[in-house]
Structure formats: structure tokens, C-alpha cells
Amino acid sequence: MLMSARPTGFLTGLTLALGGVALAAPAAHADIPACTKMVQQTGVEVSDAVTKACTLGVHNDLRGCVSALTAVGAPGGAATGACRAAANPP
């Protein structure tokens, strides 16, 4: 027995939509722990300001992330590396 095109199309669309959500979910978390760990390795204490800065990196605001991390004492090169780590999913 053949299924009509409408239910088949619906099921295909539903599968693709749910699969897309599953693929996007890890990216939403990106890698804040990697960012904060890199900052901590420079001797800067991880605070709410550091976590917020790393969150900017997650949202691809690298300039804002680096600026915020250097404002709390992270060296420029380390801040840049940490922000790039934040932008990449684990």
C-alpha cells in the first residue's frame, strides 16, 4: 500500500526539523568552559565578567569578547585565543 505524498512529506519535514534542532543544540553551548579555562591559565580569576565575555565569543562577537577579557586583566593574545575557543563547539 502506498502512502500519499502529503503524509510522507510531513514526516520527512518533521524528521529534518528535529534533526536540525539536535544538530544546533550543541552549538548553542559552544565552548565557554574552554574559554574560561584559557583565561584562568593566565592567572585571571574566573568571574561572572569572564563568563559573560566568553558568552560574547559564543555569539561570534570576538571584538567584544576580547575587549571584555582584557578589561578584567587577561593578556591580549590569551583573550583572543579564549574568545576563538568560545566560538567553536566542543
C-alpha positions in Angstrom: 0.0 0.0 0.0 1.5 3.4 -1.0 1.4 6.4 1.3 0.1 9.6 -0.2 2.7 12.4 -0.8 1.3 14.7 1.9 1.9 12.4 5.0 5.3 11.3 3.6 6.3 15.0 3.0 5.1 15.9 6.5 7.1 13.0 8.1 10.2 13.9 6.1 9.9 17.6 7.1 9.4 16.7 10.7 12.5 14.4 10.7 14.6 17.1 9.1 13.4 19.7 11.6 14.0 17.6 14.6 17.4 16.5 13.3 18.3 20.2 12.7 17.4 21.0 16.3 19.6 18.2 17.5 22.5 19.4 15.5 22.1 23.0 16.5 21.8 22.3 20.2 25.5 21.6 20.9 26.5 24.7 19.1 24.3 26.8 21.3 26.6 25.8 24.2 29.7 26.3 22.2 32.7 26.1 24.4 32.5 28.5 27.3 34.5 26.1 29.6 37.4 26.1 27.2 37.3 29.9 27.1 37.2 30.3 30.9 40.0 27.7 31.3 42.3 29.6 29.0 41.6 32.8 30.9 42.2 31.1 34.2 45.6 29.7 32.9 46.7 33.3 32.6 46.2 33.9 36.3 42.9 35.7 36.0 40.2 34.5 38.3 37.1 33.2 36.5 34.2 35.6 37.5 30.8 36.5 36.1 32.6 39.1 34.0 34.8 36.4 32.4 31.8 34.1 31.8 29.9 37.0 30.2 32.8 37.8 28.0 33.1 34.2 26.9 29.4 34.3 26.1 30.1 37.1 23.7 32.6 34.9 22.0 30.0 32.1 21.7 27.8 34.6 19.8 30.7 35.5 17.5 31.3 38.9 19.0 35.0 38.3 19.1 35.9 42.0 19.4 33.5 42.5 22.4 34.8 39.2 24.0 38.5 40.2 23.7 37.7 43.7 24.9 35.9 42.4 28.0 38.5 39.8 28.8 41.4 42.3 28.5 39.4 44.7 30.8 39.4 42.0 33.5 43.2 41.5 33.1 43.6 38.8 30.5 46.6 39.4 28.2 45.5 40.3 24.6 46.8 37.2 22.9 45.3 34.9 25.5 42.0 36.8 25.3 41.9 36.4 21.6 42.6 32.6 21.8 40.0 32.2 24.5 37.3 34.0 22.5 38.1 31.9 19.4 37.8 28.8 21.6 34.4 30.0 22.8 33.2 30.4 19.3 34.0 26.8 18.4 31.7 24.0 19.6 33.4 21.3 21.7 
